[in-house]
Amino acid sequence: MLGLLGKKLGQTRVYDASGNVVSVTVVLAGPNRVVHCKTLQSDGYRAVQLGFEEQKPQRVTKPLLGHFKKHGGPPMKQLREFRDFPLSVKPGDVIGPGVFAAGDYVDAIGVTKGRGFEGVVKRYGFRGGDITHGAKGWHRRTGAIGQRLFPGTVMRGTRMPGHMGQVRRTVQNLQVVAVREADNLLLIQGAIPGAAGDYVVIREAKKRRKAAAQA
């Protein structure tokens, strides 16, 4: 599957070919260095391992540093495997946002912003209790969770207060508005999980493959 590692830079607005304003997320999608190519003979499956952003050797663990030295590349901050990579590449090659084109559909994978400990009203959109008519102290609580008489226990998975955000999420079928290869930038319509500066994975849309669109 075609994909790249990148960094979310922020959001802005641009004009499309028809003169309409489009909200986009700007992603620094490169350069990505090919670290390792896995094959059926050596590993049992085909995959390409990409690295993004060089790292100081002293900040990399020794096993990982040995992995980079074995394949003749500099240490990288981020590593990601893409199975059945459609492009013919070899270790040391550098690829960028040019693998995508305006109009392609992609999936964006990132970690959402952490919101800390939140109650059920903010975390799940619960209605809460009544404000008037004698309701005291139950304005933003969950209400009963014990299922009345039987079985009298809290069911697993019941939505309750807790840590909100900072989870891995995938947003599917986002359209590429523009590709600025000279600056290694992808302009993607819509919102992508995470804050500005967070690492993201941009891959071709699983439900709207690039090859199928070209056919």
C-alpha positions as CSV (number, residue, x, y, z in Angstrom):
1,M,0.0,0.0,0.0
2,L,1.3,3.4,-1.0
3,G,2.0,5.7,2.0
4,L,4.3,8.3,3.5
5,L,5.3,9.5,7.0
6,G,4.8,13.2,7.7
7,K,4.2,16.0,10.2
8,K,1.1,18.0,10.6
9,L,2.0,21.7,10.2
10,G,-1.4,23.3,10.6
11,Q,-4.5,24.3,8.8
12,T,-5.3,27.0,6.2
13,R,-7.5,27.8,3.3
14,V,-6.8,27.8,-0.4
15,Y,-8.7,28.4,-3.6
16,D,-9.4,25.4,-5.9
17,A,-9.6,25.5,-9.7
18,S,-13.1,26.7,-9.6
19,G,-12.3,29.6,-7.3
20,N,-14.0,28.1,-4.3
21,V,-12.4,28.4,-0.8
22,V,-11.3,25.0,0.6
23,S,-10.1,24.3,4.1
24,V,-7.0,22.2,4.1
25,T,-4.5,20.7,6.4
26,V,-0.8,21.2,5.5
27,V,1.3,18.1,6.0
28,L,5.1,18.0,5.6
29,A,5.2,14.6,3.8
30,G,8.9,14.1,3.2
31,P,11.5,13.5,2.4
32,N,11.0,9.8,3.4
33,R,14.1,7.6,3.2
34,V,13.8,3.9,2.3
35,V,15.5,2.1,5.2
36,H,14.7,-1.5,4.4
37,C,12.9,-3.6,1.8
38,K,11.4,-6.9,3.0
39,T,10.8,-9.8,0.6
40,L,9.0,-13.1,0.6
41,Q,12.2,-15.0,0.5
42,S,13.8,-13.2,3.5
43,D,10.9,-12.2,5.7
44,G,7.8,-14.0,4.4
45,Y,6.0,-10.9,3.1
46,R,6.7,-7.8,1.0
47,A,7.0,-4.5,2.7
48,V,9.0,-1.3,2.5
49,Q,10.2,0.4,5.7
50,L,10.3,4.2,5.5
51,G,12.0,6.7,7.8
52,F,11.2,10.3,8.4
53,E,13.5,13.0,9.9
54,E,17.1,12.2,10.8
55,Q,18.0,11.7,14.4
56,K,21.2,12.0,16.4
57,P,22.9,8.6,16.9
58,Q,23.2,9.1,20.6
59,R,19.4,9.5,20.9
60,V,18.7,6.1,19.3
61,T,18.7,2.8,21.1
62,K,21.6,0.4,20.3
63,P,19.4,-2.3,18.6
64,L,17.8,0.3,16.4
65,L,21.1,2.0,15.7
66,G,22.5,-1.4,14.6
67,H,19.4,-1.8,12.3
68,F,20.2,1.5,10.6
69,K,23.9,0.7,10.2
70,K,23.1,-2.7,8.8
71,H,21.1,-1.1,6.0
72,G,23.5,1.8,5.4
73,G,21.3,4.7,6.4
74,P,21.3,7.4,9.0
75,P,19.2,7.1,12.2
76,M,15.6,8.3,11.7
77,K,13.1,9.6,14.3
78,Q,10.1,7.8,12.8
79,L,9.9,4.4,11.2
80,R,6.9,2.8,9.5
81,E,6.3,-0.3,7.3
82,F,4.0,-0.3,4.3
83,R,3.0,-3.7,3.0
84,D,2.9,-4.4,-0.7
85,F,4.4,-1.0,-1.6
86,P,3.6,-0.5,-5.3
87,L,6.7,1.5,-6.2
88,S,10.0,-0.1,-7.1
89,V,12.5,1.2,-4.5
90,K,15.7,0.2,-2.8
91,P,17.4,1.1,0.5
92,G,18.7,4.6,0.4
93,D,16.1,6.0,-2.0
94,V,14.3,9.2,-1.1
95,I,10.6,9.7,-1.9
96,G,8.3,12.6,-1.2
97,P,4.8,13.8,-1.7
98,G,5.1,13.4,-5.5
99,V,3.9,9.8,-5.1
100,F,0.4,11.4,-4.7
101,A,-1.4,13.8,-7.1
102,A,-4.1,16.4,-6.7
103,G,-7.5,14.6,-6.7
104,D,-6.2,11.4,-5.0
105,Y,-8.0,10.2,-1.9
106,V,-5.9,9.3,1.2
107,D,-6.4,8.1,4.8
108,A,-4.7,10.1,7.6
109,I,-3.6,8.3,10.7
110,G,-2.6,10.3,13.8
111,V,-2.9,10.6,17.6
112,T,-5.7,13.0,18.8
113,K,-5.0,15.8,21.2
114,G,-5.0,14.9,24.8
115,R,-7.8,16.5,26.8
116,G,-7.0,15.1,30.3
117,F,-9.6,13.8,32.7
118,E,-13.1,14.7,31.5
119,G,-16.6,14.0,32.6
120,V,-19.3,12.2,30.6
121,V,-20.9,15.4,29.3
122,K,-17.8,16.6,27.5
123,R,-16.3,13.1,26.8
124,Y,-19.5,11.5,25.4
125,G,-22.0,14.3,25.0
126,F,-24.4,13.1,27.8
127,R,-27.4,15.2,28.5
128,G,-26.8,15.4,32.2
129,G,-29.4,15.9,34.9
130,D,-32.2,18.5,35.2
131,I,-31.2,22.0,36.2
132,T,-34.5,22.7,38.0
133,H,-37.4,20.8,39.6
134,G,-35.5,19.8,42.7
135,A,-32.4,18.2,41.0
136,K,-29.4,18.9,43.2
137,G,-25.9,17.8,42.5
138,W,-26.7,15.7,39.4
139,H,-26.3,18.3,36.6
140,R,-23.3,16.7,34.8
141,R,-23.3,13.1,36.1
142,T,-24.0,9.8,34.4
143,G,-27.1,8.7,36.3
144,A,-27.9,5.1,37.3
145,I,-25.5,2.5,35.9
146,G,-26.5,-0.6,38.0
147,Q,-29.3,-2.0,35.7
148,R,-31.9,-1.9,38.4
149,L,-32.5,-5.3,40.0
150,F,-30.7,-7.8,37.8
151,P,-27.8,-8.4,37.3
152,G,-27.0,-5.4,39.5
153,T,-23.5,-5.0,38.2
154,V,-21.9,-2.4,35.9
155,M,-21.7,-3.8,32.3
156,R,-18.2,-3.8,30.7
157,G,-17.7,-0.9,28.4
158,T,-20.1,1.5,30.2
159,R,-19.3,5.0,29.2
160,M,-17.9,6.8,32.3
161,P,-15.6,9.7,33.1
162,G,-12.0,9.2,32.3
163,H,-9.0,10.2,30.1
164,M,-10.2,11.9,26.9
165,G,-8.2,12.1,23.7
166,Q,-4.6,11.0,23.0
167,V,-5.7,7.9,21.1
168,R,-4.8,6.7,17.6
169,R,-7.5,7.6,15.0
170,T,-7.8,7.2,11.3
171,V,-9.8,9.6,9.1
172,Q,-10.7,8.1,5.7
173,N,-11.3,9.4,2.2
174,L,-9.7,12.8,2.4
175,Q,-8.9,14.4,-0.9
176,V,-5.5,15.8,-1.9
177,V,-6.1,19.4,-3.0
178,A,-2.5,20.2,-4.0
179,V,1.0,18.7,-4.0
180,R,3.9,21.1,-3.6
181,E,6.8,18.8,-4.3
182,A,9.5,21.4,-4.0
183,D,8.5,22.1,-0.4
184,N,7.6,18.5,0.4
185,L,4.0,19.6,1.3
186,L,0.6,18.0,0.8
187,L,-2.5,20.1,1.1
188,I,-5.3,17.7,2.2
189,Q,-8.9,18.8,2.4
190,G,-10.5,18.5,5.9
191,A,-9.1,17.9,9.3
192,I,-6.4,15.4,10.4
193,P,-6.0,14.0,14.0
194,G,-3.4,15.6,16.2
195,A,-2.0,19.0,17.0
196,A,0.4,21.0,14.9
197,G,3.8,19.4,15.0
198,D,2.5,15.8,15.5
199,Y,3.6,13.0,13.3
200,V,1.0,11.5,10.9
201,V,0.8,8.7,8.4
202,I,-0.7,9.4,5.0
203,R,-1.6,6.4,2.9
204,E,-3.7,5.8,-0.1
205,A,-7.4,5.4,0.8
206,K,-8.3,1.8,1.5
207,K,-11.8,2.3,0.2
208,R,-10.9,4.4,-2.8
209,R,-7.7,3.0,-4.2
210,K,-5.6,5.1,-6.5
211,A,-5.2,2.3,-9.0
212,A,-9.0,1.8,-9.1
213,A,-9.5,5.5,-9.7
214,Q,-7.1,5.5,-12.6
215,A,-8.8,2.5,-14.1
